[in-house]
Amino acid sequence: MASTGASNVEWMEREYNARAAIPDHPQIFARWAEQGAQVRRRRAGLIDMPYGDDDGERLDFFPTVHRTSPLLVFIHGGYWRSLDKSDFSWIAPPFLDAGVAVAFLNYGLAPRVAVADIVRQQLKALAWLYTRAEELGFDRQRIVVGGHSAGGHLTAMLMAALWPEVDPALPADLVKGGLAISGLYDLEPLVPLPFINTDLRLDAAAARRLSPVHLPAATLAPLVTAVGALESGEFKRQTQLIRAAWPRNARADIEVGGANHLTVCDVLADPGSPLFAAALELVRRN
């Protein structure tokens, strides 16, 4: 790492600016959007269901034929400021075929919405799903949350949530497991980085308050982590930080060979991959 302050910021921006390190990221995003549209045309689902009043408070739900299926809730990444749940519908089919219902959550995007409010929106979404389990057709006692990048952060925040304080009717162990892929669990390194914090507007105190590594997990629910082998050292370090912070929760840790910060998501939807197998085991263990 460079020794001067300016050089250190430049180095950290290279480490955390995943898109800049993936020249074909526009093509990847376009492919994801088309694959997602194909799935929504071919698979039955409830699309853009409102779980709140904000425009971003929408979710998609894909049921199985069994009303007692476990539920995988997936939260998209995009540094809390871009992308959409619809870009990831293509993750659902292999889980649906394995008997797992899947929900995809949206949230308001920065800079319009602060990261703290995005966390609150995800709390609201999960509570909404829990209370409507019978209506939607899944087992409310078998909810597992997963997410990529910023969604990995939000996954950990939901595992740290004190659900009875959100609503006394909610159980403390609402989340039965977490799958965090290429997540950000310590937000403090982002504060001096203009490429992202111009939109997030985090100060050091807020970054610490919103960092799962500084929060205890609310239960002993298992946490499976994953990161692409081609990702930066900082993204790999972030994964190890949450595992060290939550040793009683940490289970499998998968380094996905040949995958970068984006293509690691493709591997999740590959039924022959170790990442898919670990995710399926996590969902089915309850």
N, C-alpha and C positions, 0 to 999 in steps of 0.2 A: 504494500500500500504506500502511496506517495506521502511525503512528510508534511507538505504545506497544506493549509486549509483549502485553498482553491483547488489544488490537485486532488485532494481527498474527495471533495464534492464531485469532481469530474469522474473519478474512479467509481464512486458510489452510484452515480447516474448510469454509468455503463453496466454496473452490476444489477441495478433494479429496472432499467428501461428495457424490458424484455422484448417489446416490439422492435426496437431499434436493432436488436441482435438477430432478428428473424426477417430477412429481406422479403420473403414471400408471405408475410402476414396478411396483406390484403387478399391474396388468393385463398389463404386458409379460411379467413372470415367469410368470403363469398361462398366457398364450398360448404361451410357449416350452415349458412343461411339456406342454401338450396336443399341440402340434406334434411334440414329441419322442416322445410316446407313440404317435402315429399312425405315425411312421416306423418305430418298433420293431415295430409290428404288421404293417407292409406290406413291410419290407425284411429280408432274411436277415442276421442278425448274431449274433455271440457276445457275450452280455451278462453283465456282472459277473464277468469272468474275474479270478481273484486273481493279482496279481503279487507279493504279499507276504502277511504274516500279519495286519497291521493291518486293521481293518474298512474303513478308507478306501482301502486299496491294492487297488483294483479298476479294470478298464478294460472298455470295449466296443470290439469290432472288427467293422467292416463290410467284407467282401471284395468284390472284383469277380470277374468270370468268368475273368479272366486271372491266372495265378499269378506273373506277372512285373510286376505293377502297382507303380508307386511308392506310397509310404505317406505320407499327411498325418496327423500326430499333433496333435490339438487339445486344449489345456488351458484349462479354463473359468476365469472370473474369480469375483468375489465377495469381494474383499479378503482372500483366503486364509481366510475364515471362514464362507462361505455358498455356496449353489448346489451343483449336482451335474452330473456328466457327462451324465446323462439329460435335462437341460434343454436340451441342445444337439444332440441326435441329428438334428434337422432340417437341420443344416448339411451332413450327409453326402450326400443324394441328388444334387445337381448335380455333386459331385466323383465319385461312383460312376458316374454317367452318362458322365462324361468319362474313365473308366478309371483313377481314382485310389482306392485303398483308404483307409479312414479309421479311425483309432482315437481314442477319447475317454478321457482319463485322469481318474481321481479321485485324491484325496489326503485325508489327515486334516485336519480343520479346526481353526483357532485358535478358542478358546484352548486346546483340548485338546492340540493339536500345535503346536509352535513353527515359525516360518517356516523356520529352518535345517533342521528335520526334514522339512518339506514339500519343500524342494529335494532332499533325499536320497531321498525317496520317488519323485520324478520321475526322478531318475537311475536308480533301480532299475527303474521302469516301462519306460524306454526301453531299458535293457539287456535286460530280459525280452523285449521285442518283437524286438529285434535277433537274439537267440539262437534265437527261434522263428519266424523269417521263413519258412522252408521249410514248416514245419508249418501256419502260418496262410495262406500263399499270397500273399506279396508279395516284392519285391526289396529285400533288406537294404542294398543299395548306393544306394538312392534314398529315404531317409527325410528328410522335411522336417517341422519342428516349427512349430506356430502356436499362438497363444493370445491371449486378450482380457483386458485390465486386469491383475489379478494373474497371469493366464495369460501375458500379455505379458512380465511380469517373469520368470516361470519359463522361458519360451521363451529369453530372453536368457541366463539362468543355464545352460541346457543347451547353448547355443552356446559358453559360456565353459568348459564342463566339460573336464577332462583325462581323457578316457575310459580310456586305459590304466592310470591310477592307480585308477580305479573297478574295473577288471578287466583284467589284462594281455591277455586274449583280445579285447578290444574295440579297434577302430581309432580313431585320433585324430580322424578325420574322419567319425565315425558320423553326425553331423547334417550334412546336405548343404545346408540352407538354413533360414531362419527367417522367419516372418510374425508380427510383433508389432503387435497392434491395441490402441490406447489403453492402452499399458503404463505401468508404474511402474518406472523404472530407477535412480532415486536415492531410497532409502527414508528418508534422513535428515530430510526435511521432515515425515515422519509421526510422528516421535518425540514432539513436544510436543502432538499432537492427541488429546484424550481420546476422541473418537468412534470412533477406530480403534485407538489404541495401548493402550487398556484391554484389548483382546483380544490384540493382537500382542505386547505386552510387550517391545518393542525398546528397548535403550538405544542411545546414539550409536555405540558401537563395533560392536555387532551390526548396526545399520542400515547402516553403512559397509561392513562385511564382506559383507553380502548384497546390495549394490548393484552391478548389472552395469556401471554407468558407471565404477566403480573397479577393474574386472577387464578383462584383455585377452580379446578373442575368441580361442578356441583355434585356429581355422583362418581361412581366407579365405572361408568359406561366406557366400553373399549373405544380406543381411537386408533385407526389405521391411517398411516401417512404414506405419501408417495411424492416423488420428484423425478423429473426427467434427467437422465444422465448427462444431457447436453446443456442443462441449465447452469446459470452462474453460481459461483461459490456462495454468494449471499443467499440465494434461494435455498440452496442445500443447507446452509447454516441455519436459516430460519426454521426449517423442518426439525433440525436437531434441537433447537431451542425449546420448541413446544414439547418434544419428547422428554427432554430433561426436566422441564417444569412440571410435567404431568406423568411421572414414572408409573404411577399405579394404573393409569389409563392406557398407556402406550402399548400397542400390540405390534402387528406387522409394520415394517417400514420397507417400502419397495422403491428401489431406484430403477426407473424404466429405461432400459437400454435403447439408445438411438433416438430418444424422444427429447424435444426441446420444450420450452414453457407452454407452447400451444399444442403440439402434436401429442403430448402426454394425455390430453383429453380423448384423442382418437383411440388410444389404447384402452381406455376405460370401456369403450363400447365394443371391444373385440372379445367375443366369448371365449376365445382360446388363450387369452392373455392372463398372466399371473395377477395383474391388477384387477381385472374383472372377477377372477376367482376369489380374490381376497374381499372384494366388495360384496359379492354374493354370500360368502361365508359370514361376513359381518351382519348382513341383513337377516340371514336365516338362523342365526344363533339364538335368537330370542323365541 
